[in-house]
Amino acid sequence: MEAGKTIKIGFLGMGTVAQGVWEHLSKNPNVLGAKVELSKVCVRDTKKKRDVSIPPEKLTTNPRDVTSDPSIDIVCELMGGTTRAFDLSMEALRAGKVVVSANKAAICERGDLLFEEAKKMGSALFFEASVAGGVPVVKILREGLVANRFPLIYGILNGTCNYILTRMERENASYESILADARRLGYVEADESLDIDGWDSAHKIAVLAYLAHGVWIKPGEQMPVMGIREVKLEDMLWAKDFDYRIKLVASVRKNPRTNSIFASVYPALVPLDDVIANVNGVYNAVSIDGDVVGRTVHIGRGAGRDATASAVIADIADAIKFLKGGVCVRRENKKLKLAKASEVTSAFYVRLGVKDRAGVLAKVAECFAKHGISIERLKQLARSDGLSSKAWLILTTHETSEQNMSDVCSDLKKLSVVAERPFVLRIFKTPKI
Amino acid sequence: MEAGKTIKIGFLGMGTVAQGVWEHLSKNPNVLGAKVELSKVCVRDTKKKRDVSIPPEKLTTNPRDVTSDPSIDIVCELMGGTTRAFDLSMEALRAGKVVVSANKAAICERGDLLFEEAKKMGSALFFEASVAGGVPVVKILREGLVANRFPLIYGILNGTCNYILTRMERENASYESILADARRLGYVEADESLDIDGWDSAHKIAVLAYLAHGVWIKPGEQMPVMGIREVKLEDMLWAKDFDYRIKLVASVRKNPRTNSIFASVYPALVPLDDVIANVNGVYNAVSIDGDVVGRTVHIGRGAGRDATASAVIADIADAIKFLKGGVCVRRENKKLKLAKASEVTSAFYVRLGVKDRAGVLAKVAECFAKHGISIERLKQLARSDGLSSKAWLILTTHETSEQNMSDVCSDLKKLSVVAERPFVLRIFKTPKI
């Protein structure tokens, strides 16, 4: 492919995820390291109202306008389903296009044919978005951990079931009541059974099993699949008594002795001290045991518009690299500056060695007040190191700047009642997973 | 590069990690998707005893035999240090070779020059092994999450410090006593200050900051760096009182408002319900907030021969792809077979709806015994659903086969005392992180 050429991308389907891709690529086209044009979009209804504004001349109801347009380099299949979507992906591959797909069902059912066609045409199929949207697990397995064999891969691959189980436990609520909520919130697929009965997880673990072991396992016939319908709140509480948490676990294991492989999806009791047991809500997690690297665990949002869009965009970037046959390197950013201590804020933990005498607390508190730092919690403790004439003052502050903190420390040092240099730690608060 | 050509790899240094790379590549050369030859190794002492047997004619004490040999395509710099290692990497790049490096210190100090030289020569430098060995975080940031900007990246990047903090808390032991142990176990670098005082973490977060933001931040002058020397056991216990755990946290944040960036390394209190707070021992973890994908967390061994070797081999695979300008796809594996139910074992949780009458327990226990399944724990509970004539029997089993379990279930169903189909869950026990 000639250098500097603008790469044209066509879309099959413009649902939630595709709109996410469109929006983010329109905002930051440079992340792809190439000039790209979002050139054609096949939809069922061109008049339908969408969150993103697409020039009407780019819309079509005829998929051939995408799969057969010789100017289009990359086709993103984001329409879902296993029949029409599969046929159109095959068409695009036959036409020599690189295909990006988020369609786990189609890939699980007939991925072998898709990959075969891609190989035959010297093209490629990228499908990061088909498994655990926010977790780049396809790339991790295929490239990052390429040195490894994989005796065990297991994890949480369906955000809807994990959301339901998490809320049942946290709210002591029944399966039915939370499911009703999940439906209201639009967390459950139109075909509920895909989520609830474990088929979505099964499609995903089948894709991971193919990546790890190069074989296709058919959910159902070759893989036991059980969902969460029959899990009672009582089961979760009793499991907790035994130090377990119930999660819908998809797994694939290989027995090196018998050289055999076993994949399954079922609600399982996971020990509370396993990281996977502590992945809650809509988050997905994949735990990968590699024979060289040992265990790695990867956690992220499993679904949703933006998490999935992030994966599709990564695939488009790889598709472009594939077309160019090069490796993209991150660009420099000269505009960034380093933050000043006055701009950086944190909450702090302070251990203060003080003389054990009246008025200490007042002097210390006054010092913090002077610098506008409000104390969150405070306790005074006798010293264990036998310095009975001294005491420990332990306190935590509310959010303040690094500058304020270093100022208060230099003032504290000067106080006659303070016996030692203050010992300061940051409290690292971030949004919860 | 002509197709089918054997790719020659040279090594600078043959220490622990390099020997790991050598061993695993000798065992599974096909993981690289190309014919490779481990052709030359520069060492200080050719006579030294090593775990891997290297043909003497491949050993040299003259680095030029590696950096200037026109037949060598890829040079792995695994000697460490920042002066000689840097000079030799530059030499290799100038000679047009692709360089793979695990040397975070050299990359952090003068990576800008290395990348510049690589770019100038149309070559490349790969450095996955330089940050969190077992976690393919370089690839995740650069490729898997390419669609994202990164407001916050934080985590545990030094296994030695995490090991010491973990044992202090678990064993109520002092910093000094555990440090002494870590020394005995060879977990501490020759230059202890690199680990203990946070410089190793600083080098690594600097590399991640470059990947995420394209700027180089100098530890010390531009980045506050504090290690764990002054952390007392008491601090850890008091932090726990406040629902925090003390970890050595390396982080880089970007403030989009001021377009400024702040990197730091310090012991920090992390909320106990943050996944990062529950990453213990020698494990590393990186939490990445992407503006598109949301939060992803990646956990794995941070150092050690094999985890680092896994990363170096992934880099060699990428270097080969770079040389070929193609994309490697995983090979099929026809030899694998699917496991039979009799080959797959697990521990089980069973909820049994039984009639509330004498002799039930005996009949049920007998049924399990008949199939050689030993019961681990058992409790009988009154039913909450008002069926007072019935009771719940909740039990967990020791490891047994899927076959045995389905056999016992079909027998249980036939028992007159069993009122409902047994409800079975697997207990998912795996090695702990």
Interface residues (C-beta under 8 A of the other chain):
Chain A: G20 H24 N28 V31 L32 F115 K119 A124 E128 G133 G134 V135 P136 K139 I140 R142 E143 G144 L145 V146 A147 N148 R149 L152 Y154 Y210 L211 H213 G214 V215 I217 Q222 E230 V231 K232 E234 D235 W238 A239 F242 Y244 I246 K247 V249 S251 R253 K254 N255 T258 N259 S260 I261 F262 S264 Y266 P267 A268 L269 V270 P271 D273 D274 V275 N278 V279 S287 D289 G290 V292 V293 G294 R295 T296 V297 H298 I299 G300 R301 D306 A307 A309 S310 A311 I313 A314 A317 D318 K321 F322 K324 G325 G326 V327 C328 V329 R330 R331 E332 N333 K334 K335 L336 K337 L338 A339 K340 E343 V344 Y349 R351 R377 K379 L381 S384 W392 I394 T396 F423 L425 R426 I427 F428 K429 T430 P431 K432 I433
Chain B: G20 H24 N28 V31 L32 F115 K119 A124 E128 G133 G134 V135 P136 K139 I140 R142 E143 G144 L145 V146 A147 N148 R149 L152 Y154 Y210 L211 H213 G214 V215 I217 Q222 E230 V231 K232 E234 D235 W238 A239 F242 Y244 I246 K247 V249 S251 R253 K254 N255 T258 N259 S260 I261 F262 Y266 P267 A268 L269 V270 P271 D273 D274 V275 N278 V279 S287 D289 G290 V292 V293 G294 R295 T296 V297 H298 I299 G300 R301 D306 A307 A309 S310 A311 I313 A314 A317 D318 K321 F322 K324 G325 G326 V327 C328 V329 R330 R331 E332 N333 K334 K335 L336 K337 L338 A339 K340 E343 V344 Y349 R351 R377 K379 S384 W392 I394 T396 F423 L425 R426 I427 F428 K429 T430 P431 K432 I433
